[in-house]
Amino acid sequence: MASTKTQRIKTITEFHQLRGLPKPEHPLISVVDYTKIRRPPDISAVNWVFDFYQISVKKGINAKMKYGQQEYDFDEGIMFFIAPNQVFRIEAEPGPMAERSGWIMLIHPDFLWNTPLAKTIKQYEYFDYSVNEALFLSEKEETTVNGIIQNIRQEYHSNIDLFSQRIIISHIEALLNYSERFYQRQFITRKITNHKILDRLEALLSDYFNNDDITEKGLPTVQYIAHALNVSPKYLSSLLKTLTGQSTQQHIHDKLIEKAKEKLSTTGLSVSEIAYELGFEHPQSFSKLFKTKTRQSPLEFRASFN
């Protein structure tokens, strides 16, 4: 099987050339009609890396996208976000092309230079979310984002003047803020998917604390948990806060206390031995955490069973 090559696209002009599009009207920002994009014949054999942001809504592309650890299909209209230097691959499916619709907005970081958005765009967590979950839009939400895109198109189709960049950036900020609102809605309404992550989190923590390796590895970190679940730490934190009101760290501590209670009530191990088995270097740290969580010391908890 041939190895997959990686191709970097550095400029928006280069993207237009590669996809059979006219030269962009602006070198640093472009909104492309998805129906007009030509798909390269070797698209499935290439990992793509862009030096610019890509935000898009696509339907009917007869393909799946591999991005991070997640595979997306485009049977429904979905919106997704790719930041510069992130790797993705589009795997074309056999059969006739479906009726396509949608758009892609490309924003080079230089367009944002010396504006507040240059810094704040990195704080929108769904550029990390994309490695786990795209954004599914309702018809009303899609109408909202399409309206903003139309405003951006109209602005850079007009004569570029001193106000153009500021106006376009304000529209981009509106798009990003609406998207953040829609993601929060998705956290709540797509409960089946989210509960699967909660179930996997529970199983992962149970396995970790039941494994003797915890003595050597120590307590699991948030980064370890997120990596094991194939999501970013930010995504996992936001999801858990929305669904449970607790952070990832609090979930780790809850599982730890559950395991500690089991050992205190069913074994004759000393508090120091239990602390060591649960990955603590210092028994005092374990006792302090236990008391914070339960309002009892480990020995007081054990005494309540005798």
C-alpha positions as semicolon CSV with decimal commas, in nm:
position;residue;x (nm);y (nm);z (nm)
1;M;0,000;0,000;0,000
2;A;0,141;0,339;-0,103
3;S;0,241;0,568;0,181
4;T;0,039;0,883;0,242
5;K;0,223;1,201;0,153
6;T;0,179;1,531;0,332
7;Q;0,119;1,847;0,131
8;R;0,138;2,195;0,283
9;I;-0,056;2,481;0,126
10;K;0,101;2,808;0,231
11;T;-0,121;3,070;0,070
12;I;-0,486;3,118;-0,018
13;T;-0,384;3,186;-0,377
14;E;-0,215;2,844;-0,386
15;F;-0,536;2,683;-0,253
16;H;-0,739;2,849;-0,530
17;Q;-0,496;2,725;-0,798
18;L;-0,496;2,371;-0,662
19;R;-0,877;2,353;-0,649
20;G;-0,934;2,501;-0,997
21;L;-1,070;2,835;-0,872
22;P;-1,013;3,188;-1,005
23;K;-0,750;3,398;-0,834
24;P;-0,884;3,523;-0,497
25;E;-1,005;3,882;-0,483
26;H;-0,810;3,931;-0,159
27;P;-0,483;3,742;-0,093
28;L;-0,550;3,697;0,282
29;I;-0,922;3,610;0,300
30;S;-1,155;3,422;0,069
31;V;-1,503;3,272;0,081
32;V;-1,538;2,990;-0,170
33;D;-1,857;2,833;-0,305
34;Y;-1,807;2,466;-0,228
35;T;-1,987;2,354;-0,546
36;K;-1,713;2,516;-0,757
37;I;-1,421;2,331;-0,598
38;R;-1,243;2,071;-0,807
39;R;-1,136;1,763;-0,614
40;P;-0,783;1,641;-0,700
41;P;-0,783;1,275;-0,816
42;D;-0,526;1,177;-0,551
43;I;-0,703;1,357;-0,266
44;S;-0,736;1,040;-0,054
45;A;-0,362;0,978;-0,069
46;V;-0,265;1,314;0,077
47;N;-0,249;1,454;0,429
48;W;-0,318;1,824;0,400
49;V;-0,172;2,105;0,612
50;F;-0,279;2,466;0,562
51;D;-0,094;2,776;0,685
52;F;-0,429;2,951;0,733
53;Y;-0,760;2,905;0,913
54;Q;-1,042;2,718;0,743
55;I;-1,405;2,745;0,853
56;S;-1,665;2,567;0,645
57;V;-2,013;2,428;0,609
58;K;-2,037;2,140;0,362
59;K;-2,305;1,900;0,244
60;G;-2,297;1,602;0,008
61;I;-1,926;1,565;-0,058
62;N;-1,923;1,184;-0,093
63;A;-1,625;1,160;0,138
64;K;-1,518;1,121;0,496
65;M;-1,265;1,338;0,668
66;K;-1,000;1,212;0,905
67;Y;-0,901;1,484;1,147
68;G;-0,714;1,403;1,464
69;Q;-0,863;1,078;1,593
70;Q;-1,214;1,138;1,459
71;E;-1,383;1,048;1,132
72;Y;-1,658;1,273;1,000
73;D;-1,918;1,208;0,735
74;F;-2,105;1,489;0,564
75;D;-2,449;1,334;0,526
76;E;-2,582;1,619;0,737
77;G;-2,472;1,980;0,713
78;I;-2,181;2,021;0,948
79;M;-1,955;2,309;1,031
80;F;-1,598;2,252;1,126
81;F;-1,290;2,454;1,206
82;I;-0,927;2,390;1,117
83;A;-0,644;2,602;1,255
84;P;-0,310;2,655;1,079
85;N;-0,063;2,363;1,092
86;Q;-0,325;2,097;1,169
87;V;-0,322;1,779;0,962
88;F;-0,632;1,632;0,797
89;R;-0,718;1,393;0,517
90;I;-1,025;1,362;0,293
91;E;-1,114;1,007;0,188
92;A;-1,329;1,006;-0,125
93;E;-1,599;0,740;-0,143
94;P;-1,685;0,546;-0,461
95;G;-1,996;0,621;-0,661
96;P;-2,146;0,924;-0,834
97;M;-2,105;1,263;-0,675
98;A;-2,398;1,379;-0,463
99;E;-2,542;1,727;-0,496
100;R;-2,301;1,946;-0,307
101;S;-2,361;2,272;-0,126
102;G;-2,186;2,489;0,126
103;W;-1,892;2,724;0,156
104;I;-1,536;2,744;0,283
105;M;-1,386;3,057;0,436
106;L;-1,008;3,082;0,437
107;I;-0,840;3,337;0,666
108;H;-0,465;3,387;0,665
109;P;-0,324;3,486;1,009
110;D;-0,167;3,795;0,844
111;F;-0,519;3,931;0,781
112;L;-0,564;3,946;1,159
113;W;-0,228;4,108;1,222
114;N;-0,234;4,390;1,477
115;T;-0,601;4,333;1,567
116;P;-0,744;4,196;1,895
117;L;-0,878;3,892;1,707
118;A;-0,520;3,783;1,629
119;K;-0,493;3,679;1,994
120;T;-0,850;3,590;2,082
121;I;-0,908;3,356;1,786
122;K;-0,678;3,106;1,958
123;Q;-0,906;3,105;2,261
124;Y;-1,207;2,967;2,072
125;E;-1,193;2,609;2,191
126;Y;-1,368;2,451;1,895
127;F;-1,050;2,482;1,691
128;D;-0,945;2,207;1,937
129;Y;-1,292;2,048;1,937
130;S;-1,251;1,964;1,572
131;V;-1,023;1,677;1,668
132;N;-1,324;1,519;1,829
133;E;-1,655;1,660;1,715
134;A;-1,778;1,884;1,434
135;L;-2,070;2,122;1,482
136;F;-2,409;2,004;1,357
137;L;-2,628;2,298;1,260
138;S;-3,003;2,331;1,275
139;E;-3,173;2,496;0,977
140;K;-3,210;2,820;1,174
141;E;-2,844;2,815;1,284
142;E;-2,730;2,751;0,927
143;T;-2,932;3,050;0,808
144;T;-2,760;3,264;1,071
145;V;-2,405;3,168;0,973
146;N;-2,483;3,188;0,601
147;G;-2,607;3,545;0,654
148;I;-2,278;3,643;0,819
149;I;-2,079;3,481;0,537
150;Q;-2,284;3,674;0,282
151;N;-2,197;3,999;0,461
152;I;-1,826;3,911;0,451
153;R;-1,851;3,829;0,079
154;Q;-2,021;4,158;0,002
155;E;-1,760;4,355;0,194
156;Y;-1,454;4,220;0,017
157;H;-1,629;4,218;-0,322
158;S;-1,668;4,594;-0,276
159;N;-1,382;4,838;-0,311
160;I;-1,137;4,774;-0,029
161;D;-1,099;5,083;0,189
162;L;-0,974;5,179;0,535
163;F;-1,284;5,031;0,701
164;S;-1,297;4,700;0,512
165;Q;-1,065;4,497;0,733
166;R;-1,228;4,621;1,053
167;I;-1,579;4,544;0,923
168;I;-1,483;4,197;0,795
169;I;-1,314;4,113;1,125
170;S;-1,624;4,219;1,318
171;H;-1,826;3,977;1,103
172;I;-1,572;3,699;1,167
173;E;-1,598;3,763;1,541
174;A;-1,976;3,741;1,517
175;L;-1,945;3,409;1,332
176;L;-1,708;3,272;1,597
177;N;-1,932;3,386;1,883
178;Y;-2,244;3,234;1,727
179;S;-2,049;2,912;1,672
180;E;-1,951;2,907;2,037
181;R;-2,318;2,942;2,134
182;F;-2,413;2,658;1,896
183;Y;-2,142;2,432;2,040
184;Q;-2,280;2,485;2,390
185;R;-2,623;2,385;2,260
186;Q;-2,470;2,076;2,103
187;F;-2,305;1,974;2,430
188;I;-2,649;1,964;2,589
189;T;-2,862;1,824;2,306
190;R;-2,629;1,556;2,170
191;K;-2,652;1,363;2,494
192;I;-2,597;1,017;2,346
193;T;-2,254;1,105;2,207
194;N;-2,159;1,299;2,518
195;H;-2,274;1,024;2,751
196;K;-2,060;0,780;2,556
197;I;-1,761;0,995;2,646
198;L;-1,874;0,997;3,009
199;D;-1,907;0,618;3,002
200;R;-1,559;0,586;2,850
201;L;-1,421;0,826;3,111
202;E;-1,573;0,617;3,391
203;A;-1,435;0,293;3,244
204;L;-1,092;0,449;3,188
205;L;-1,067;0,575;3,546
206;S;-1,190;0,243;3,687
207;D;-0,930;0,050;3,487
208;Y;-0,657;0,293;3,588
209;F;-0,732;0,272;3,961
210;N;-0,778;-0,106;3,949
211;N;-0,439;-0,148;3,784
212;D;-0,136;-0,202;4,007
213;D;0,061;0,027;3,775
214;I;-0,085;0,330;3,951
215;T;0,182;0,281;4,217
216;E;0,447;0,347;3,953
217;K;0,261;0,592;3,731
218;G;0,105;0,806;4,002
219;L;-0,232;0,975;3,969
220;P;-0,361;1,012;3,612
221;T;-0,325;1,363;3,472
222;V;-0,591;1,556;3,284
223;Q;-0,368;1,541;2,976
224;Y;-0,339;1,162;3,004
225;I;-0,718;1,121;3,034
226;A;-0,792;1,355;2,741
227;H;-0,535;1,180;2,520
228;A;-0,679;0,838;2,605
229;L;-1,027;0,961;2,508
230;N;-0,898;1,119;2,184
231;V;-1,014;1,467;2,277
232;S;-0,834;1,785;2,378
233;P;-0,809;1,876;2,749
234;K;-1,009;2,195;2,680
235;Y;-1,286;2,004;2,504
236;L;-1,311;1,746;2,782
237;S;-1,318;2,014;3,050
238;S;-1,594;2,211;2,874
239;L;-1,799;1,897;2,812
240;L;-1,776;1,776;3,172
241;K;-1,849;2,121;3,314
242;T;-2,161;2,148;3,096
243;L;-2,291;1,797;3,166
244;T;-2,180;1,738;3,526
245;G;-2,070;2,074;3,668
246;Q;-1,730;1,924;3,751
247;S;-1,387;1,953;3,594
248;T;-1,182;1,659;3,471
249;Q;-0,960;1,691;3,780
250;Q;-1,264;1,666;4,006
251;H;-1,373;1,347;3,828
252;I;-1,026;1,200;3,884
253;H;-1,042;1,292;4,253
254;D;-1,394;1,146;4,289
255;K;-1,275;0,812;4,150
256;L;-0,971;0,827;4,376
257;I;-1,187;0,883;4,688
258;E;-1,421;0,603;4,582
259;K;-1,123;0,366;4,558
260;A;-0,980;0,492;4,886
261;K;-1,310;0,429;5,066
262;E;-1,314;0,075;4,929
263;K;-0,963;0,006;5,060
264;L;-1,032;0,169;5,398
265;S;-1,349;-0,033;5,454
266;T;-1,244;-0,373;5,316
267;T;-0,871;-0,407;5,389
268;G;-0,639;-0,378;5,688
269;L;-0,388;-0,162;5,500
270;S;-0,258;0,143;5,682
271;V;-0,341;0,492;5,555
272;S;0,020;0,529;5,437
273;E;-0,001;0,200;5,242
274;I;-0,329;0,302;5,082
275;A;-0,188;0,643;4,991
276;Y;0,112;0,475;4,829
277;E;-0,108;0,231;4,635
278;L;-0,315;0,521;4,504
279;G;-0,012;0,698;4,364
280;F;0,065;0,949;4,640
281;E;0,426;1,015;4,737
282;H;0,322;1,166;5,071
283;P;0,043;1,022;5,291
284;Q;-0,029;1,372;5,421
285;S;-0,137;1,485;5,071
286;F;-0,374;1,189;5,046
287;S;-0,522;1,253;5,392
288;K;-0,571;1,623;5,317
289;L;-0,753;1,550;4,989
290;F;-0,965;1,280;5,153
291;K;-1,075;1,514;5,431
292;T;-1,150;1,796;5,184
293;K;-1,376;1,562;4,986
294;T;-1,545;1,372;5,269
295;R;-1,508;1,602;5,575
296;Q;-1,356;1,303;5,755
297;S;-0,998;1,186;5,792
298;P;-0,922;0,840;5,647
299;L;-0,904;0,697;6,000
300;E;-1,236;0,858;6,098
301;F;-1,395;0,709;5,789
302;R;-1,253;0,365;5,871
303;A;-1,372;0,390;6,232
304;S;-1,729;0,443;6,114
305;F;-1,726;0,087;5,978
306;N;-1,619;-0,070;6,308
